[in-house]
Amino acid sequence: MTNLVQPLTASIRTAPRPTRPAITIGLINNMGDEALKITERQFAGLVSVSATGIDIQLRLFALNRMPRSARALEYMSSCYEPGDSVIRGDLDGLIITGAQPRTARINEEPYWRELIEIIDWAKENTTSTIFSCLAAHAGVLHLDGIERRPLPEKRVGVFAFNALGDHSLIEQGPAHAIPHSRYNDISQSDLELAGYDILTSSPVYGVDTFTKSFSSQFIFLQGHPEYDANSLAREYRRDLGRYLRRETETTPPMPKGYFSSEAEAELHELERRAREDPRCALTDDLSYIDGLAPPRAEWRDAATAFFRNWIETIVIRQSRRPASLLYAQDRDDFSHSQMTVVGGRPQLP
């Protein structure tokens, strides 16, 4: 009798392997020269660790009208594409970072016309776009005329935000902590009246994450999930140095919910000495402040989950296939993603 039952192992060996999903993400890096490489590395690293089972090509862009030093332009010439190349590019996702403000109103910034042209293009030509910090404020101003409002003082620290409702981008559960560092705010009621969906917010610290859908899903972040553990310490050192050099008139606020109680006591003593004799405090080496940062970014898990959900959403929206079909086959093949950076690769953590 002929055996009609084929060995199971044979059928497994000859089965076709699933195709790895692959997407292209653009990063428009608008941060100042001193933070340019750090911001590049932070976003590239976060995308890389979040893209489980998905191959990512990351393209770096710089707005043509963004003021830059000669040294920064030399560095960017080897790995960045001009900003107007975005609208000629084949991008699945886009990230637009914040920038150091130079004018009181965003729409008076030298790069404003270039930026809004990209926003209009992204509405119809990306699957999803993330707007970070000042870029979020620019986005809602252009799209719906929503003006940001100055805060009494810089809102800086690590704050807890609650998820409002159920959304595929946000992990449900306890409030999650995210770093914020900004001088302005957007009213939640203004956003809701204009049709934005609020994903996470706090009754004390305002809106964290919100979205609005066009042909593309636009996602707006007032916070900085990409920050490293010592990012806020570096910012505080920078701001304190500016105060000591009399470039600003007020002592910068210390980041809330960030330093340990021992570190806060040490920094309060430094602030006291600075108020009494700024020239004396200026002679101190302020770099030790970086070492007072927490050893681990407590927001890293929430940030990685958010970006993982965002990347998977792009893949799913592209394919129009249920998520269960995308990742049901042989997950061992998808345990590690690959990321390439056009023009050069950031030094990832």
N, C-alpha and C positions, 0 to 999 in steps of 0.2 A: 504494500500500500504506500502510495506517495504521501509524504508528510507535507500538508498544505499550510502548516503553521510556521511562519518565518520567525527566527530568533528575534526577541525584542531588542537585543543589543545591536543587531545589524541595522534595524530600522532607525535606531537613534543615531548611529554613526553616519547614515546616508541622508538624514533629514537636513534640509537647507537651514543655514544659520540665519538668525534674524539680523536685519540691517540696523546698525547703530544710528539713532537719530543724530542729526548734525544741524546746527544753526549758526548764524553769524550775528554778533552783537557789536554795535558801535558804541564807543565811549567818547563823548565830547567833554574834554577836561578843561574846565574854565578856572580852576583854582590858580591862585597867585604863584609866582615863580618859586617861592620858598616851599610851597606845599605841592608843587606840580608832580614830582616823582612819587611822593608819598601817597597822594590821592590815586595816582595811576596804579601803584602797587596794591593799595587797599581794595579798590574795586576789582582789579584783575584777580587778586587772591580770593575774594569772596565769591566771585563768579566761578572760579575754578573748583573750590571745595564744595560748592553747592550743586554743581552740574553732574550729579551721579548718573553715569550711564549715558551721558550726552556729550558729543564732541562739540567744542565751542571754538569758533574763530572770532577773535577779538580784534576790532579795528579801532585805532586811536585817531581822534580828530581834534583840531584846534581851530577856534573861530579866527578868521582873518583880522577882525577889528579888535581883538582882545589885546590890550597893551602888554608887551613882553620886553624883557631885557635881551640884549644881544646874546648873552650866554644861554638863556632859556631857548631862544630861537635856534641857536646852533644845535642844542640837544634835540629839539623837537624835529628838526629837519630830517633826521635819520629814521624816525619811527612814527611821526604823525602825518596825517593827510590834512589838506586844507579843509576848512569848515564847509565850503560850498560843494565839496566832493560827497558829502552826506546824501544830498538829494539826487546824486547820480549813482549812488551805491545800492547794492542789493542787500539790505539789512532786514533781519527778522525782528530784532529787538534793538532798543537804543537807550542809553543812559546819558542824561545831561546833568553835569555836576553844578554845584553852586559856584559863586565867585566872590571875590573881595569887592564890596560895593565902592564905587568911586563917586557916585552922585546920590542926591537925596531920593530921586525917583528912578526906578529901574528903566523906564522907557526913555530916559535921557542918557543911558549908558552908551558908549560908542559902538557897541556890538549889537544894539537892540534890533535893528532892521534885519541883520543877518540871522539872529536868533529866532525871530518870529517867522521868518521864511522857513526855517527848519521845522518849527513847531507845526506850521500848516502842512508841510510835506509829510511829517510823521503821522498826522491824523489819518491819512489815507494809505500810507505806504509802509508802515511797520505793523507787526502784530501787536506789539506793546512797547510803550516808552515809559521810562522812569525819570521823573524830575526830582532832583535832590536840592533841598534847602532853598537858596535864592532862586534857583531855576524853577522851583515849585511856585514861588511868588510871581515870577515873570510869566509862567504859564497861565495862571488863573487871571492875571491882569490882562493878558492878551486875549484869552478865550472868552472871558465873561466880564471884564472890567472890574474885577474884585481887587480892591486896594489893600495892601498890607498896612498894618498899624504899628507904629513904634511902641516898644515896651518901655516901661519905666527904667529898667536896667537890663543888661544882657541876660538872657535866659540860658544858663549854661549848667550842665550837670547830667546826671543819669536819673531819669524819671520813669515811673511806672505808668503804663497806659493799658486801658481795658479794651478788649475787642467788643465792638458793637455789632451784634448779629453774627451770622455765619457767612464766611466768605472763604473761597478756596485759597486765597493768598495768606490767610492768617491762621495760625495754629490756635485752636480753642484751648481754654484753660485759664490758669491764674494770669493776673496782669503781668506783662513782660516789660523789662527795663530796656530803654533805648537812650543813647546819648543825644543831647540837644545842645546847640551852640548858635544862638541867633539874637538879633536885636529887634526883630519884628515878628508880628503874629498875624494870622488870618482868622477872622471870625468864623466859628462853626456855623452860625446861623446864616451868614452870607453864602457860605459854601452850599448849605442844604437848599437854600432858596434858588440857587443857580443849578441845582440838579446833581450835585456831587454826592457820592456815597462815602460816608465817614466810616473807615474801617477800625481805627483805634484812636482813643482820645482820653483825656483826663479832665475832671472838673477843675483841677488846679492849674495844670500846665497846658491845657488846650488840645488842639488837634495834632495828632502825630502823622497818621497815614490816611489818605483819601483817594478816590478814583473817579473817573468819568469816562464813559465809553463813547467812542466814535467808530469808524471802521477799525481803528486801533484802540486798545485799552490803555488809557493814560493813568499812570500811578504817580502820586505826589507824596513826597516824604519831607516833612519839616525837620526830621531828625537825621542822625548819621549812623545807621547800622553798620557802615563800613569801617568805622573808627577802630583803631588798635587800642590796646589796654592803656597806653600812655599818651594817646592823642590829646585828651583834655588837659593833661599835665603840661604838655608842650605848649598848648594854646595859652594856658594860664601864665606860664613863664614868659611867653612872648608879650602878652598884654601887660604883665607887671613890669617888664623891661621898658616898654613904651611909656608907662607911667613914670618910672624912675628917671627916664631921659626927658621928661616933661613934654612928650609928644601928645599926651592926653592929660586931662585935668583931674580925673577921678580914679581912685583905686579900683582896679577891676574886681568884679565879684568872684569869689572862690567857687569852683564847680560844686554843686550840691549833690549829695548822695554818692560821692566818688572817692574822695580820700578817706583814709582811716582816721579815727579820732586823734591818734597820735600825730599823724601827718598834718591834720588841720591845726592842732595846737602849735606845731612848729611854724606853719605858714602864717598863723595869726601873729606870732611874735615877729616874723619877718615884716609883715605889713605894719606893725606898730613902729618898728625901727625906721621903716621907709617914710612913715608920716612925720616922724620926729626929725629925721635928717636924711632926705633922699640921696644926697651925695655920698653919705657913708654906705647906705644900702647898695648903691650902684656899684660899689667896688666889690661886692660879693659875687661869687660865681653862682649864678642862678641855675646853672645846668643841673644842680643836685635836685631840683624840683622834679625833673623827669623820673628820678629814682624813687620818688614818693608815690608814684602811680600804683594802682592795684596790680598784682602779679598776673591776673587773668581778666580778660574782657567778659564780664558776666552776661553781656548781651549777645555774645557770639552765637550761642545755640539758636536764639530767636532770629538773629540776622540770617544765619545759614538756612534755617527753615523757610524764611520769607523768600529768599532768593531762589532756593530750590523750587518752591511752589511757582514762582514767577517763570523760571526757565521751563518747567514742565508744562505750564499753561501755554507758553508759546508753542511748544512742540505739539500739544494736543490741538490747539486752535488751527495750526497749520495742517495737520493730518486729517482733522475732522473724524478721528477714530476715538472710541472710548478709551479712557486712560487705562482700563484693565487690559486692553489688547496691546497697548504700547509696551507695557512692562511685565506682562505675564510670562513671557518666554525666557527661560534660562537666565535668571537674574545674575548668575555668576559672570556671564559675559559682560554685564553692564556695571560691574562693581567699581570700575575706574574710568573716569572720563579723561579726555585729552583736550588740552587747550593750546591753540597756537595764536600768536599775536603778530598781526601783519606789521612788518617793518621792524620788529624787535620784540623781545619778551621781557616784561617786568620781572624783577627779582621777587618771586613769590615766597611767602613765609612757609 
